[in-house]
Amino acid sequence: MIDDSINHEYIIRYIRDVLPARTGLLAELEQFAAENDVPVSQPETMRLLEVLIKLGGRKRILELGSAIGYSAVCMARAGGAAVDTIEINPDAADYARRVFKKAELEDKITLYEGGAQDILPRLCADGKRYDMIFIDAAKAQYGLFFDYCMELLENGGLLVSDNVLYKGMTATDDLVLHRKRTIVKRLRDYIEMLCEHEMLDTAIIPIGDGVAVSVKNNKPNGV
Ligand SMILES: C[S@@+](CC[C@H](N)C(=O)[O-])C[C@H]1O[C@@H](n2cnc3c(N)ncnc32)[C@H](O)[C@@H]1O
């Protein structure tokens, strides 16, 4: 296993070998993240997002959790989408802002510095709407962000939630570390809520650390 990954090492190595390697700024960010223990989306997860963006022609994306700006740059480049991204850590936010400038994406990417729990109500009040939302912030808080995300998401929009299988701990008690019990319980509640929600169709994809992809319907399921 690589880094407690949910997939076999030979599968991950194969996928990473066969996907074209990143170059330039994205390669630098991957290296910086690896050397400094910055948690950025795994390469195969990022490719899934890029395909989803291109497939649906997504043009207005919201991200919760920018870190150093790696995924925001990937998403903005994928389909020329405008990306709003929220980051609570001031140092990470500073770094991400420099990255967006270097990538010449300052006109495409807007960084909101602060907690998503504070920024999301402001975006709702401003009448913002998105056709894709990528949740990649504190895992224990996904449930707190959900109602705001549903309000901000257009009908037909995608809600993509990363790390939902959390090193496999979400799927089996056998792997749950004692200190992670609360996060795991909240992730399980979150996944159940996604799967049962009448306005969402959800797929859980065991790639990276587990990705839930939900599409918002304009009417309750089964109607
Ligand atoms: C996994 S990293 C994001 C990685 C990034 N999406 C990427 O793939 O390049 C999670 C980030 O979420 C931020 N974060 C955690 N809780 C947050 C919150 N409540 N609001 C906004 N950002 C938060 C952390 O500071 C961290 O930088």
The ligand as an SDF file (V2000), in Angstrom:
LIG
                    3D

 27 29  0  0  0  0  0  0  0  0999 V2000
   -6.5220   18.4650    1.4940 C   0  0  0  0  0  0  0  0  0  0  0  0
   -6.0850   20.1260    1.6020 S   0  0  0  0  0  0  0  0  0  0  0  0
   -6.6870   20.7960    0.0850 C   0  0  0  0  0  0  0  0  0  0  0  0
   -5.8950   20.3410   -1.0940 C   0  0  0  0  0  0  0  0  0  0  0  0
   -6.2380   21.0430   -2.3790 C   0  0  0  0  0  0  0  0  0  0  0  0
   -7.6560   20.9770   -2.6670 N   0  0  0  0  0  0  0  0  0  0  0  0
   -5.4710   20.3970   -3.5140 C   0  0  0  0  0  0  0  0  0  0  0  0
   -5.8530   19.2820   -3.9250 O   0  0  0  0  0  0  0  0  0  0  0  0
   -4.4960   20.9950   -3.9860 O   0  0  0  0  0  0  0  0  0  0  0  0
   -7.2680   20.7440    2.7490 C   0  0  0  0  0  0  0  0  0  0  0  0
   -7.1700   22.2500    2.9720 C   0  0  0  0  0  0  0  0  0  0  0  0
   -8.3930   22.6650    3.5700 O   0  0  0  0  0  0  0  0  0  0  0  0
   -8.1070   23.7040    4.4800 C   0  0  0  0  0  0  0  0  0  0  0  0
   -9.2300   23.7850    5.4250 N   0  0  0  0  0  0  0  0  0  0  0  0
   -9.4740   22.9930    6.4990 C   0  0  0  0  0  0  0  0  0  0  0  0
  -10.6070   23.3650    7.1060 N   0  0  0  0  0  0  0  0  0  0  0  0
  -11.1060   24.4040    6.3910 C   0  0  0  0  0  0  0  0  0  0  0  0
  -12.2530   25.2320    6.5300 C   0  0  0  0  0  0  0  0  0  0  0  0
  -13.1290   25.0460    7.5350 N   0  0  0  0  0  0  0  0  0  0  0  0
  -12.4440   26.2110    5.6340 N   0  0  0  0  0  0  0  0  0  0  0  0
  -11.5590   26.4070    4.6230 C   0  0  0  0  0  0  0  0  0  0  0  0
  -10.4510   25.6720    4.4480 N   0  0  0  0  0  0  0  0  0  0  0  0
  -10.2200   24.6750    5.3120 C   0  0  0  0  0  0  0  0  0  0  0  0
   -6.7870   23.2930    5.1040 C   0  0  0  0  0  0  0  0  0  0  0  0
   -6.1200   24.3980    5.6700 O   0  0  0  0  0  0  0  0  0  0  0  0
   -6.0620   22.6620    3.9130 C   0  0  0  0  0  0  0  0  0  0  0  0
   -5.2240   23.6090    3.2920 O   0  0  0  0  0  0  0  0  0  0  0  0
  1  2  1  0
  2  3  1  0
  2 10  1  0
  3  4  1  0
  4  5  1  0
  5  6  1  0
  5  7  1  0
  7  8  2  0
  7  9  1  0
 10 11  1  0
 11 12  1  0
 11 26  1  0
 12 13  1  0
 13 14  1  0
 13 24  1  0
 14 15  1  0
 14 23  1  0
 15 16  2  0
 16 17  1  0
 17 18  1  0
 17 23  2  0
 18 19  1  0
 18 20  2  0
 20 21  1  0
 21 22  2  0
 22 23  1  0
 24 25  1  0
 24 26  1  0
 26 27  1  0
M  CHG  2   2   1   9  -1
M  END
$$$$
